[in-house]
Amino acid sequence: MEKYTGLTHFFKAAKYSMQGLKAAFKHEAAFRHEVGAAIILLPLAFWLGKTKIEIALMVASVLMVFAVELLNSGLEAIVDRVGKEYHELSGRAKDLGSAAVFIAMVTCGLVWLIILLG
């Protein structure tokens, strides 16, 4: 496999990242729902945030949900690739990934509540 450096590496990595985002949008309903929420929440962050720090926290908390969802989707894809039959560890891995997404969403909600009610 050819190894890239410098700007070539950057552009190749960006290409693979875009492919991942497209795959997530195409194959993951939860990701599409989160994109819908972000379309509303990200502009609201700039409107409702009173300081740059508040805006940054509100935006970062939304983007964190994306990051964790993408990791969870990758984990689920790997587990499904290994086998569709039930295995306790496969179920646990998927549950843990789902729990991580849940924690990211709760964190996002708490950040927004603390800022908006504070």
VENWOVEN-V316295 format. One record per residue. N is the residue number from 1. RES is the residue in three letters. PSI is psi in degrees with one decimal (none if undefined). Layout:
n=N res=RES psi=PSI
n=N res=RES psi=PSI
//
This chain:
n=1 res=MET psi=132.3
n=2 res=GLU psi=136.5
n=3 res=LYS psi=131.9
n=4 res=TYR psi=153.3
n=5 res=THR psi=167.5
n=6 res=GLY psi=-140.7
n=7 res=LEU psi=-33.6
n=8 res=THR psi=-44.4
n=9 res=HIS psi=-44.5
n=10 res=PHE psi=-47.7
n=11 res=PHE psi=-36.2
n=12 res=LYS psi=-44.1
n=13 res=ALA psi=-41.1
n=14 res=ALA psi=-39.3
n=15 res=LYS psi=-46.8
n=16 res=TYR psi=-35.9
n=17 res=SER psi=-43.2
n=18 res=MET psi=-38.6
n=19 res=GLN psi=-39.6
n=20 res=GLY psi=-42.8
n=21 res=LEU psi=-41.6
n=22 res=LYS psi=-43.2
n=23 res=ALA psi=-42.1
n=24 res=ALA psi=-43.7
n=25 res=PHE psi=-38.9
n=26 res=LYS psi=-40.5
n=27 res=HIS psi=-12.6
n=28 res=GLU psi=108.0
n=29 res=ALA psi=-40.4
n=30 res=ALA psi=-39.6
n=31 res=PHE psi=-41.6
n=32 res=ARG psi=-39.6
n=33 res=HIS psi=-41.6
n=34 res=GLU psi=-34.8
n=35 res=VAL psi=-42.8
n=36 res=GLY psi=-43.7
n=37 res=ALA psi=-39.9
n=38 res=ALA psi=-33.0
n=39 res=ILE psi=-30.7
n=40 res=ILE psi=-46.7
n=41 res=LEU psi=-39.3
n=42 res=LEU psi=-46.9
n=43 res=PRO psi=-36.5
n=44 res=LEU psi=-35.7
n=45 res=ALA psi=-40.9
n=46 res=PHE psi=-26.4
n=47 res=TRP psi=-40.8
n=48 res=LEU psi=-25.9
n=49 res=GLY psi=131.6
n=50 res=LYS psi=-26.8
n=51 res=THR psi=166.8
n=52 res=LYS psi=-35.1
n=53 res=ILE psi=-44.1
n=54 res=GLU psi=-45.1
n=55 res=ILE psi=-45.9
n=56 res=ALA psi=-43.3
n=57 res=LEU psi=-41.0
n=58 res=MET psi=-44.9
n=59 res=VAL psi=-46.6
n=60 res=ALA psi=-37.6
n=61 res=SER psi=-35.0
n=62 res=VAL psi=-45.6
n=63 res=LEU psi=-31.0
n=64 res=MET psi=-38.1
n=65 res=VAL psi=-42.9
n=66 res=PHE psi=-48.7
n=67 res=ALA psi=-46.0
n=68 res=VAL psi=-38.2
n=69 res=GLU psi=-41.7
n=70 res=LEU psi=-42.2
n=71 res=LEU psi=-42.6
n=72 res=ASN psi=-42.8
n=73 res=SER psi=-39.6
n=74 res=GLY psi=-43.1
n=75 res=LEU psi=-45.6
n=76 res=GLU psi=-38.9
n=77 res=ALA psi=-42.1
n=78 res=ILE psi=-46.1
n=79 res=VAL psi=-43.9
n=80 res=ASP psi=-33.0
n=81 res=ARG psi=-37.2
n=82 res=VAL psi=-39.2
n=83 res=GLY psi=146.2
n=84 res=LYS psi=-19.1
n=85 res=GLU psi=151.4
n=86 res=TYR psi=135.2
n=87 res=HIS psi=137.3
n=88 res=GLU psi=-42.8
n=89 res=LEU psi=-35.3
n=90 res=SER psi=-44.6
n=91 res=GLY psi=-41.8
n=92 res=ARG psi=-42.1
n=93 res=ALA psi=-44.8
n=94 res=LYS psi=-40.4
n=95 res=ASP psi=-39.8
n=96 res=LEU psi=-40.5
n=97 res=GLY psi=-42.9
n=98 res=SER psi=-39.8
n=99 res=ALA psi=-37.7
n=100 res=ALA psi=-41.5
n=101 res=VAL psi=-42.9
n=102 res=PHE psi=-45.3
n=103 res=ILE psi=-39.9
n=104 res=ALA psi=-40.9
n=105 res=MET psi=-41.3
n=106 res=VAL psi=-43.3
n=107 res=THR psi=-45.2
n=108 res=CYS psi=-48.3
n=109 res=GLY psi=-42.5
n=110 res=LEU psi=-42.3
n=111 res=VAL psi=-48.4
n=112 res=TRP psi=-43.7
n=113 res=LEU psi=-46.1
n=114 res=ILE psi=-42.2
n=115 res=ILE psi=-45.2
n=116 res=LEU psi=-29.1
n=117 res=LEU psi=-8.0
n=118 res=GLY psi=none
//
